[in-house]
Amino acid sequence: MLNYQDKRIENKLEHKSDRRENLNLLLFLSGKTISLFGSAIYAFVVGLYLLRTTSSALSFALNLALYTLPVVLFNPIAGVIADKFNKKILVVGADLINGVFLFLIYLFITNFTFNVYILYFSTFVMTSLTVFFDIALESAKPALVRKSALVKINSQARVIESLSHILGPLMGGVIYGFINLEGFILINAISFLISALIEYFIDYRYNQQPAEERGSSKELDTFIFRLKEGFNYIFSSKSLKALVYIFAALNFFFNFTLIVPLPYLLNTIWEIDPGKYGIIQAAFPVGMITGALLTEKIMNKISYNILIKNITFISAVGAAAFALPIFIFQNTPASNFILAYYSLLMFLSGISVAWIDVPANVIIQKIVPQKILGRVLSVKMSIIKIIVPISLLISSFTIKLIDVKYVIFIGAAVFLSFNIIFFSSNIGKKFIQEKINS
């Protein structure tokens, strides 16, 4: 009888735990959705406003740069802070401050003289706060759900991010003619405040690991030491070091081979209709959504490590397909063929990226202790962000020297060579042999 009662109590506790985990997941996704969509609409509207009022590509590019500069500057700092302080305070606080800040900007521009420098300033501050928010929330994921639900929370977060890339600009474009810039700033301020309120009710200690003892040396509390811990942890772990190499190569290859050459090919050489170009670009996030939704099923059939290896090889070979029509057709292909062919390739590329990105995040969240996860994530992201502008510059410079079709083939060939060399090396072989599963 006693055993029966104990079992009932255990089942009730487990049921209660399941409900708390589901609530955490719901609150996490709700807060992220509101925050991301508000920011996506705001970013689109501000960019459009700058292009229409200044007629300057430089103003537009400067605003874009202000979205990436804080990531490079503050990511390492955000990682240290996320590991040292309460993640709930950081997540809720970042969204709360962002909301209050944008509300003050709204009051200022409705009562005083407005100029574009206020937009630059607000973009920089908002993105800087978002850096701390992203690192804190990303490193909090393993504490929000059990290990078995990490694939679900990562894949569903990826779906929301991709949807915001598609629907954010669409929603911004639809309502741009009805609401002025001040109205959009107010909407974004309100979205941050609502997001902060939702995130306040998340249980950030649901699956928190026990705090490990720390040394008494004052050096442990110094910023530089904590920052080095993130680098040292990555490069002392063979699995993490392998992931960083793969991500660095993938980001260089993707930006060098596609991000610059494809728009150049479609818009400058073939001069396709802007509407069709937009559909081709939209196919990529649609592919990412599809890939993210299928990730959990794929993870149940194949180990993360093997999947990442297979996708990187397929991506390297598949990238060459982007240049094939240039060799097949002597003149510009039919516009409908371009639309169908490149939409399909971009859709498949989106699936590939999702199947690399989500499993890699799960690997990191599973093998890295929560007390250092923020620093590890920030170091990984910093390395990737530094590589992106370098690859873009090299690609744009190369296009000036040789035909764009050769740039695509060179990028594909180099990435394929990297995969062959890397997965034949000791670090690549050990990465595959570990077979980290869900």
Number of C-alpha atoms within 10 A of each C-alpha: 6 7 8 9 10 11 12 12 12 12 12 12 12 12 12 12 15 14 12 17 21 15 17 23 21 15 20 23 18 17 23 22 20 21 24 23 24 23 24 22 25 23 21 18 23 21 18 17 17 19 16 11 10 12 12 11 12 12 18 18 13 12 22 16 14 19 20 17 14 20 22 18 13 16 25 28 20 27 27 28 21 30 21 15 11 13 23 22 15 21 25 25 19 23 27 22 17 26 26 15 16 22 19 15 20 19 14 14 16 12 9 8 8 11 9 15 11 14 18 19 13 18 21 20 17 22 19 24 22 21 24 29 22 21 29 31 22 20 27 26 25 27 20 26 26 15 16 11 18 24 22 19 22 21 27 20 20 22 23 20 20 24 19 23 20 19 15 22 19 15 16 22 15 10 13 19 8 8 11 12 15 15 14 22 27 18 20 25 28 21 24 27 25 18 26 25 16 19 25 17 14 21 20 20 15 16 16 17 12 9 9 8 6 8 9 8 8 8 11 13 13 11 13 12 13 22 21 16 17 22 17 12 17 23 14 10 13 17 21 21 19 21 22 20 16 22 21 19 18 21 16 23 27 23 21 27 29 21 15 21 24 19 15 16 19 20 13 10 11 16 14 18 12 11 10 17 18 12 14 21 18 19 21 26 25 21 25 28 25 21 26 32 19 15 22 21 11 16 16 11 11 14 17 24 22 15 18 21 17 13 18 23 17 13 20 24 15 15 23 19 16 21 19 13 17 15 9 9 10 8 10 14 13 11 14 10 11 19 19 13 15 22 22 16 19 22 22 21 23 23 25 22 22 26 27 24 18 24 28 21 17 24 20 18 24 18 13 19 16 21 18 20 28 32 32 30 24 31 23 22 20 17 15 20 18 15 17 17 15 13 20 21 13 14 24 17 11 16 17 9 9 10 12 23 20 16 23 26 20 16 22 26 17 14 24 20 13 19 21 13 12 16 17 12 12 11 15 23 13 15 21 19 11 14 14 18 15 19
